[in-house]
Amino acid sequence: MKPATTNISAKARALAWACILLACLASLANALKSGYRFDTSIMALLPGETDTSLLEGSRKQLSAQFSNRLLFLVGGNSERLTPEEISEFANRFQQALVANDPDKLIGFAEEVRDLQELAAPYHAYRYKLLSRDDRRALQNDDIEPFIKSAQQQLLSPAAAPRVASVIDDPINLFQQFVIEQLDVARGNIQIDTHGPFIESANRHYRLIPATLQGNAFDMGLQTSVLNSIDRARLSISHPDVELLHSGLIFHAAAGANQAKTEISTIGLGSLAGIIIILGLHFRSPTPLLMAATSIAAGVVFALAISMQVFDRLHMITLAFGAGLVGVAIDYTLHYCCARRALGADSLAHILPGIALGLLSSLLAYGAIALTPFPGLQQMAFFSACGLVGAWLTVACFYGRIPLPAERKPSRIAQLPAWLIARRPNSRNLLAAATLTILAGVGALEFSDNVRNLQSSPAELIEQEKVIQSLLSPPSNSQYFLIEGADAEAILTREEQLRRLLEPLIADGRLTGYRAISQAIPSLTTQAANYQLAGEAFYQQRDAIERLTTPLGLPTTIATELAQRYHAQADQWLTFAEWQSNHRTQSENLWLTKGETSAAILPLIPGSTMPNYNELVRIATTLPGVNYVDSVRTISDTLGDYRQSVSRWILVAYVLVTLLLLLRYGASALRISAPPLLATLLTLAMLSLAGQEISLFNMLASLLILGIGLDIGIFLTESSHKAHAWEATILSTLTTLLAFGLLSLSQTPVLHQFGITVLPGIAITWLLAMQFSPAPTDSNSPNPEGIS
């Protein structure tokens, strides 16, 4: 009765696993049908924000400002095309873009306003608003240049339009304030009757700002918008017309295309290589079908579970998972090799070994999953689920599948004994390895700069640089955060900070900044401006007469000017009123969370940006002011986690070795030593080759531990039988193939995994062979079988 019970149990396991896979397929189909979206943002790989403070809010706010903005520059050589012709091409492009995809792009209305529109909300408070340069001049008691300039402007027929009458703004103090605000709002952008434009050398560009309606990382939206842009580009096809564009969606789309390409090349390349290797070795379709089944089951299981756990799977997760085929196939290989050598009882013979191998791999992926990087958590979870799915497929399905009769041992099976017979002296090998490790450690350099994760095409990056050089936009990653008890305290502190930044602007290290107090001075500054303007002009009858007499104005105008000035004594431009009229600027530079508010002052880098410590020092001189460099903060975080992972690797080796000692005794060192030495040698060689070590190299070292332990465990569990050596060689080849292709990836994270795991696993196998005895059973190949 026992065999019957066992048979029923085996059938039940197979049926249960088949039902689970069918359920996974149904879940997967339903998720894709429901429009499940995949993520392509490189920032999704980085630690998520858990801080709920204003600091975290400022990062999100600045990031959100840039994520859905697009900017098109249509231009050309101003010696070949007139501004009017360029404007016509820009209009054609904008009209074509709207016609092609009206639902995806919005906000084509001009963002940079004219002086009259900008001046209107400020007019009632004009005596309390001064530009920076006018304030300095009035503080020097030098009113004559203002009088002469105003007279020339009033008498000249070609003078620019005034934003206020001569009665309301006799010496253009209010006009200069409004001009300064427009300069703050538009930077290098100018305006004429055709709209905003910018000139540089002999190039003239028309600006077309737009807002993306949707998520820039939505691949469906990317395809739609980019196709619309390509069609609109045809409307301005001309040899002298140039189209530049800037926006996150272009980088997101490039990353998505790159990930999709690498999924196909890495996945299909691994699969093709595996088919060739197994075909040449087994010369039978059955092992190939079994391998394909376990891989497919692993991928389906991993996809279905992962898509239930994560709202959005990252495309890089799928590209990394494509390399899973080189690992998931190991269990099938061990079964196929053992079945040919041992017969029908082979599954029971190898299950303990492949179970321990699965456990060691899960420990390695589990360590990666413990990191606070969402993308890495997905990679680890997806890969772990895939391995579990592949293992269950072997354990539940393959026990009774017939395989071809035993053939003459292949040349691959002969390799271990041939190499073992000729292996060098272990002491000499260890000495050479030690010297290499010491030399590499001496040259070891680390790199945690998050910019190294950037994988956008060079053409896109160069185009962004050109646009930034033309527009000098404020940075969304380098800024000051100014907190205070209320709006007045915040504005006052920001004005103090601006005074400390002036020397940096004077020596060219900063081009400038965007500050909310440039548009809405604190009440203290408004009072000082009012007093300064009065003492310099409005309360000085002789100064007023020096302006009005040469113009032939009546003498009574001096009294009227003074009366209008004094009538504004109790009127103040409050922050609440300003905010209601300037929603966009307020949303960009002002942050409120609950009862707390803060101002954001983004910097515009100059020819040489001040160093981080200098800007931090400036911030510390004022209470409630912090300097934020998001790139540096994230890079520092990467460095912290790299150190944590390095410590975890040491702890993991100690724990694994202790666990192995419980089962294998002294042989445990034979299992754990090869991956440890291989990891150290790999890092040393990368260092000697000039490769900087990052967090992702260290995380890949955990994979060397997990995958490398499999080799020693499989060999030890089988008492170093020939079939285990045979399977280990094949699994090493497939793993090298998978991660070797990852090393060719243009995605920095995948590339760093690949260039670390590729040599690491190869060295692990060679060291395992060095420390292992020769095959011992009757299937052991003749050591002289290879010449």
URZISUL-V226586 format. One record per residue. SS is DSSP state (a for helix, b for strand, c for the rest). PHI is phi in radians with two decimals (none if undefined). BURIAL is + if it has 16 or more other ideal C-beta (glycine too) atoms within 10 Angstrom, else -. Layout:
SS,PHI,BURIAL / SS,PHI,BURIAL
This chain:
c,none,- / a,-1.08,- / a,-1.04,- / a,-1.11,- / a,-1.08,- / a,-1.08,- / a,-1.14,- / a,-1.08,- / a,-1.08,- / a,-1.11,+ / a,-1.14,- / a,-1.12,- / a,-1.09,- / a,-1.09,+ / a,-1.13,- / a,-1.10,- / a,-1.19,+ / a,-1.11,- / a,-1.13,- / a,-1.10,+ / a,-1.15,+ / a,-1.11,- / a,-1.12,- / a,-1.13,+ / a,-1.09,- / a,-1.12,- / a,-1.10,+ / a,-1.11,+ / a,-1.10,- / a,-1.15,- / a,-1.11,- / a,-1.19,- / a,-1.15,- / c,-1.40,- / c,1.51,- / c,-1.01,- / c,-1.87,- / b,-1.79,+ / b,-1.59,+ / c,-2.25,+ / c,-1.30,+ / a,-1.14,+ / a,-1.21,+ / a,-1.20,+ / a,-1.38,+ / c,-1.64,+ / b,-1.00,+ / c,-1.34,- / c,-1.39,- / c,-1.94,- / c,-1.32,- / c,-1.83,- / c,-1.38,- / a,-1.11,+ / a,-1.05,+ / a,-1.13,- / a,-1.12,+ / a,-1.15,+ / a,-1.09,+ / a,-1.14,- / a,-1.14,+ / a,-1.17,+ / a,-1.12,- / a,-1.13,- / a,-1.08,+ / a,-1.68,- / a,-1.18,+ / c,-1.92,+ / b,-1.62,+ / b,-2.19,+ / b,-2.43,+ / b,-1.97,+ / b,-2.09,+ / b,-1.84,+ / b,-2.76,+ / b,-3.13,+ / b,-1.23,- / c,-1.22,+ / c,-1.48,- / c,-1.88,- / c,-2.21,+ / c,-1.38,- / a,-0.95,- / a,-1.15,- / a,-1.18,+ / a,-1.12,+ / a,-1.09,+ / a,-1.14,+ / a,-1.10,+ / a,-1.10,+ / a,-1.12,+ / a,-1.06,- / a,-1.10,+ / a,-1.11,+ / a,-1.12,- / a,-1.16,+ / a,-1.15,+ / a,-1.16,+ / a,-1.17,- / a,-1.28,+ / c,-2.62,+ / c,-1.18,- / c,-1.56,- / c,-1.75,+ / b,-2.15,+ / b,-2.32,- / c,1.32,- / c,-1.33,- / c,-1.05,- / c,-1.04,- / c,-1.52,+ / c,-1.67,+ / c,-1.59,+ / c,-1.52,- / a,-1.13,+ / a,-1.09,- / a,-1.15,- / a,-1.22,+ / a,-1.34,+ / a,-0.91,- / a,-1.20,- / a,-1.66,+ / a,-1.00,- / a,-1.17,- / a,-2.09,+ / a,-1.10,+ / a,-1.33,+ / a,-1.92,+ / c,-2.13,+ / c,-2.24,+ / c,-1.29,+ / a,-1.06,- / a,-1.20,- / a,-1.14,+ / a,-1.06,+ / a,-1.11,- / a,-1.13,+ / a,-1.18,+ / a,-1.14,- / c,-1.57,- / c,0.98,- / c,-2.01,- / c,-1.59,+ / a,-1.04,- / a,-1.03,- / a,-1.17,+ / a,-1.12,+ / a,-1.13,- / a,-1.11,- / a,-1.14,+ / a,-1.08,+ / a,-1.09,- / a,-1.18,+ / a,-1.28,+ / a,-1.57,- / c,-1.48,- / c,-1.25,- / c,-1.73,- / c,-1.20,- / c,-1.16,- / c,-1.06,- / c,-1.60,+ / c,-1.53,+ / c,-2.58,+ / c,-1.21,- / c,-1.14,+ / c,-1.27,- / c,-1.45,- / c,-2.56,+ / c,-1.09,+ / c,-1.95,+ / c,1.13,+ / a,-1.15,+ / a,-1.17,+ / a,-1.04,+ / a,-1.19,+ / a,-1.09,+ / a,-1.13,+ / a,-1.07,+ / a,-1.10,+ / a,-1.15,+ / a,-1.16,+ / a,-1.09,- / a,-1.11,+ / a,-1.25,+ / a,-1.93,+ / c,1.11,+ / c,-1.51,- / c,-1.34,+ / b,-1.96,- / b,-2.33,+ / b,-2.36,- / c,-1.15,- / c,-1.62,- / b,2.00,+ / b,-1.27,+ / b,-2.64,+ / b,-2.53,+ / b,-2.14,- / b,-2.59,- / c,0.96,- / c,-1.85,- / b,-1.92,+ / b,-2.20,+ / b,-2.18,+ / b,-1.71,+ / b,-1.75,+ / b,-2.21,+ / b,-1.40,+ / b,-2.59,+ / b,-2.15,- / b,-1.37,+ / c,-1.66,- / c,2.41,+ / c,-1.58,+ / c,-1.08,+ / c,-1.67,+ / c,-1.33,+ / a,-1.15,+ / a,-1.13,- / a,-1.14,+ / a,-1.00,+ / a,-1.07,- / a,-1.11,+ / a,-1.19,+ / a,-1.15,+ / a,-1.14,- / a,-1.10,+ / a,-1.13,+ / a,-1.09,- / a,-1.21,- / a,-1.16,+ / a,-1.06,+ / a,-1.13,- / c,-1.28,+ / c,-2.11,+ / c,-1.13,- / c,-2.78,- / c,-1.08,- / c,-1.78,- / b,-1.76,+ / b,-2.04,+ / b,-2.03,+ / b,-1.95,+ / b,-2.48,+ / b,-2.47,+ / b,2.84,+ / a,-1.09,+ / a,-1.05,+ / a,-1.20,+ / a,-1.25,+ / a,-1.10,+ / a,-1.16,+ / a,-1.10,+ / a,-1.14,+ / a,-1.15,+ / a,-1.11,+ / a,-1.12,+ / a,-1.11,+ / a,-1.12,+ / a,-1.12,- / a,-1.28,+ / a,-1.05,+ / a,-1.25,- / a,-1.24,- / a,-1.23,+ / a,-1.14,+ / a,-1.21,- / a,-1.11,+ / a,-1.09,+ / a,-1.13,+ / a,-1.11,- / a,-1.10,+ / a,-1.13,+ / a,-1.05,- / a,-1.14,- / a,-1.09,+ / a,-1.23,+ / a,-1.10,- / a,-1.20,- / a,-1.41,+ / a,-1.55,+ / c,0.90,- / c,-2.71,- / a,-1.31,- / a,-1.08,- / a,-1.03,+ / a,-1.13,+ / a,-1.13,- / a,-1.14,+ / a,-1.10,+ / a,-1.10,+ / a,-1.14,+ / a,-1.16,+ / a,-1.16,+ / a,-1.08,+ / a,-1.08,+ / a,-1.09,+ / a,-1.17,+ / a,-1.08,+ / a,-1.09,+ / a,-1.13,+ / a,-1.11,+ / a,-1.09,+ / a,-1.20,+ / a,-1.12,+ / a,-1.24,+ / a,-1.41,- / a,-1.44,- / c,-1.87,+ / c,-1.09,- / c,-2.43,+ / b,-1.43,+ / b,-1.44,+ / a,-1.08,+ / a,-1.18,+ / a,-1.04,+ / a,-1.20,+ / a,-1.14,+ / a,-1.15,+ / a,-1.11,+ / a,-1.10,+ / c,-1.33,+ / c,-1.09,+ / a,-1.04,+ / a,-1.28,+ / a,-1.88,+ / a,-1.09,+ / c,-1.34,+ / a,-0.97,+ / a,-1.13,+ / a,-1.14,+ / a,-1.10,+ / a,-1.12,+ / a,-1.16,+ / a,-1.08,+ / a,-1.19,+ / a,-1.20,+ / a,-1.11,+ / a,-1.17,+ / a,-1.59,+ / a,-1.97,+ / c,1.58,- / c,-1.17,- / c,-1.50,- / a,-1.14,+ / a,-1.09,+ / a,-1.08,- / a,-1.23,+ / a,-1.67,+ / a,-0.98,+ / a,-1.01,- / a,-1.17,+ / a,-1.27,+ / a,-1.17,- / a,-1.15,+ / a,-1.10,+ / a,-1.07,+ / a,-1.07,+ / a,-1.13,+ / a,-1.17,+ / a,-1.13,+ / a,-1.10,+ / a,-1.14,+ / a,-1.16,+ / a,-1.09,+ / a,-1.12,+ / a,-1.15,+ / a,-1.15,+ / c,-1.34,- / c,-1.26,+ / c,-1.52,- / b,-1.75,+ / a,-0.94,+ / a,-1.09,+ / a,-1.23,+ / a,-1.08,+ / a,-1.13,+ / a,-1.00,+ / a,-1.14,+ / a,-1.12,+ / a,-1.04,+ / a,-1.15,+ / a,-1.09,+ / a,-1.11,+ / a,-1.11,+ / a,-1.15,+ / a,-1.08,+ / a,-1.08,+ / a,-1.16,+ / a,-1.13,+ / a,-1.13,+ / a,-1.12,+ / a,-1.15,+ / a,-1.18,+ / a,-1.72,+ / a,-1.80,+ / a,-1.66,+ / a,-1.05,+ / a,-2.09,- / c,-1.37,- / c,-1.25,- / c,-2.15,+ / c,-1.02,- / c,-1.08,- / c,-0.99,- / c,-1.87,- / c,-1.08,- / c,-0.88,+ / c,-1.33,+ / a,-1.12,- / a,-1.11,+ / a,-1.16,+ / a,-1.40,+ / a,-1.07,+ / a,-1.02,+ / a,-1.09,+ / a,-1.11,+ / a,-1.25,- / a,-1.08,+ / a,-1.14,- / c,-2.04,- / c,-1.21,- / c,-1.29,- / c,-1.12,- / a,-1.05,- / a,-1.12,- / a,-1.13,- / a,-1.13,+ / a,-1.13,- / a,-1.11,- / a,-1.13,- / a,-1.11,+ / a,-1.11,- / a,-1.09,- / a,-1.10,- / a,-1.11,+ / a,-1.10,- / a,-1.14,- / a,-1.19,+ / a,-1.11,- / a,-1.14,- / c,-1.75,- / c,-1.14,- / c,-2.29,- / b,-1.97,+ / c,-2.37,+ / c,-2.11,+ / c,-1.18,- / a,-1.12,+ / a,-1.11,- / a,-1.20,+ / a,-1.47,+ / c,-1.18,- / c,-2.18,+ / c,-1.15,+ / c,-1.01,- / a,-1.02,- / a,-1.10,- / a,-1.15,- / a,-1.11,- / a,-1.14,- / a,-1.13,+ / a,-1.09,+ / a,-1.10,- / a,-1.09,- / a,-1.15,+ / a,-1.13,- / a,-1.16,- / a,-1.36,+ / a,-1.73,+ / c,0.86,- / c,-1.30,+ / c,-1.20,+ / c,-1.32,+ / c,-1.73,+ / c,-2.17,+ / b,-2.16,+ / b,-2.80,+ / b,-1.79,+ / b,-1.99,+ / b,-1.99,+ / b,-1.86,+ / b,-2.96,+ / c,-1.20,- / c,-2.68,- / a,-1.06,+ / a,-1.09,- / a,-1.12,+ / a,-1.16,+ / a,-1.11,+ / a,-1.12,+ / a,-1.12,+ / a,-1.14,+ / a,-1.11,+ / a,-1.11,+ / a,-1.12,+ / a,-1.05,+ / a,-1.14,- / a,-1.27,- / a,-1.50,+ / a,-0.98,- / a,-1.06,- / a,-1.22,+ / a,-1.26,- / a,-1.10,- / c,-1.67,- / c,1.48,- / c,-1.39,+ / b,-2.21,+ / b,-1.34,+ / b,2.88,+ / b,-2.80,+ / b,-2.04,+ / c,-2.27,+ / a,-1.20,+ / a,-1.30,+ / a,-1.22,+ / c,-1.69,+ / c,-2.31,+ / c,-1.10,+ / c,-1.12,+ / a,-1.07,+ / a,-1.10,- / a,-1.20,+ / a,-1.06,+ / a,-1.13,- / a,-1.16,+ / a,-1.10,+ / a,-1.08,+ / a,-1.18,- / a,-1.13,+ / a,-1.14,+ / a,-1.16,+ / a,-1.15,- / a,-1.45,+ / a,-2.49,+ / a,-1.15,+ / c,-1.70,- / c,-1.99,- / a,-1.07,- / a,-1.16,- / a,-1.17,+ / a,-1.10,+ / a,-1.17,- / a,-1.11,+ / a,-1.45,+ / a,-1.45,+ / a,-1.04,- / a,-1.06,- / a,-1.55,- / c,1.34,- / c,-1.42,+ / c,-1.14,- / c,-1.17,- / c,-1.23,- / a,-1.16,+ / a,-1.07,+ / a,-1.15,- / a,-1.12,- / a,-1.08,+ / a,-1.14,+ / a,-1.09,- / a,-1.09,- / a,-1.10,+ / a,-1.19,- / a,-1.17,- / c,-1.64,- / c,-1.03,- / c,-1.81,- / c,-1.79,- / c,-2.24,- / c,-1.46,+ / c,-1.46,- / a,-1.13,+ / a,-1.07,- / a,-1.19,- / a,-1.06,+ / a,-1.09,+ / a,-1.16,- / a,-1.71,- / c,-2.39,+ / a,-1.06,- / a,-1.09,- / a,-1.12,+ / a,-1.14,+ / a,-1.12,- / a,-1.34,+ / a,-2.05,+ / b,-2.27,+ / b,-2.26,+ / b,-2.27,- / b,-2.29,- / c,1.17,- / c,-1.63,- / b,-1.91,- / b,-2.27,+ / b,-2.77,+ / b,-1.79,+ / b,-1.94,+ / b,-2.06,+ / b,-1.32,+ / b,-1.65,+ / b,-1.93,+ / b,-1.02,+ / c,-1.76,+ / c,-1.12,- / c,-2.40,- / c,-1.22,+ / c,-1.00,+ / c,-1.27,- / a,-1.01,- / a,-1.10,- / a,-1.18,- / a,-1.23,+ / a,-1.11,- / a,-1.07,- / a,-1.08,+ / a,-1.11,+ / a,-1.23,- / c,-1.33,- / c,-2.15,+ / c,-1.21,- / c,1.34,- / b,-1.99,+ / b,-2.28,+ / b,-1.68,+ / b,-2.12,+ / b,-2.15,+ / a,-1.07,+ / a,-1.11,- / a,-1.15,+ / a,-1.07,- / a,-1.15,+ / a,-1.10,+ / a,-1.09,- / a,-1.12,+ / a,-1.02,+ / a,-1.12,+ / a,-1.08,- / a,-1.23,+ / a,-1.07,+ / a,-1.15,- / a,-1.12,- / a,-1.14,+ / a,-1.06,- / a,-1.17,- / a,-1.12,+ / a,-1.06,+ / a,-1.09,- / a,-1.11,- / a,-1.08,+ / a,-1.12,+ / a,-1.13,- / a,-1.14,- / a,-1.10,+ / a,-1.09,+ / a,-1.11,- / a,-1.13,+ / a,-1.19,+ / a,-1.08,- / a,-1.12,- / a,-1.69,- / a,-1.96,+ / a,1.17,- / a,-1.10,- / a,-1.16,- / a,-1.05,+ / a,-1.13,+ / a,-1.17,+ / a,-1.51,+ / a,-1.49,+ / a,-1.14,+ / a,-0.99,+ / a,-1.14,+ / a,-1.15,+ / a,-1.12,+ / a,-1.11,+ / a,-1.11,+ / a,-1.11,+ / a,-1.14,+ / a,-1.11,+ / a,-1.10,+ / a,-1.12,+ / a,-1.18,+ / a,-1.07,+ / a,-1.12,+ / a,-1.14,- / c,-1.46,- / c,1.55,- / c,-1.49,+ / c,-1.33,- / b,-1.60,+ / c,-2.10,+ / a,-0.97,+ / a,-1.31,+ / a,-1.14,+ / a,-1.21,+ / a,-1.13,+ / a,-1.12,+ / a,-1.11,+ / a,-1.15,+ / a,-1.20,+ / a,-1.06,+ / a,-1.08,+ / a,-1.12,+ / a,-1.30,+ / a,-1.14,+ / a,-1.11,+ / a,-0.96,+ / a,-1.03,+ / a,-1.14,+ / a,-1.14,+ / a,-1.06,+ / a,-1.17,+ / a,-1.19,+ / a,-1.06,+ / c,-1.64,+ / c,1.00,- / c,1.03,+ / c,-1.23,+ / a,-1.08,+ / a,-1.13,+ / a,-1.22,+ / a,-1.06,+ / a,-1.04,+ / a,-1.17,+ / a,-1.14,+ / a,-1.10,+ / a,-1.11,+ / a,-1.17,+ / a,-1.13,+ / a,-1.08,+ / a,-1.21,+ / a,-1.15,+ / a,-1.08,+ / a,-1.13,+ / a,-1.10,+ / a,-1.39,+ / a,-1.12,+ / a,-1.20,+ / a,-1.07,+ / c,-1.16,+ / c,-1.54,- / c,-1.13,+ / c,-1.52,- / c,-1.46,+ / a,-0.92,+ / a,-1.08,+ / a,-1.17,+ / a,-1.07,+ / a,-1.19,+ / a,-1.07,+ / a,-1.11,+ / a,-1.25,+ / a,-1.61,+ / a,-1.25,+ / a,-0.98,+ / a,-1.21,+ / a,-1.08,+ / a,-1.24,+ / a,-1.08,+ / a,-1.17,+ / a,-1.03,+ / a,-1.12,+ / a,-1.11,+ / a,-1.24,+ / a,-1.07,+ / a,-1.13,+ / a,-1.16,+ / a,-1.66,+ / c,-1.76,+ / c,-1.29,- / c,-1.22,+ / c,-0.91,+ / c,-2.04,- / c,-1.64,- / c,-1.21,- / c,-1.47,+ / c,-1.09,+ / c,-1.23,+ / c,-1.20,- / c,-1.00,+ / c,-1.67,- / c,-1.22,- / c,-2.06,- / c,-1.82,-
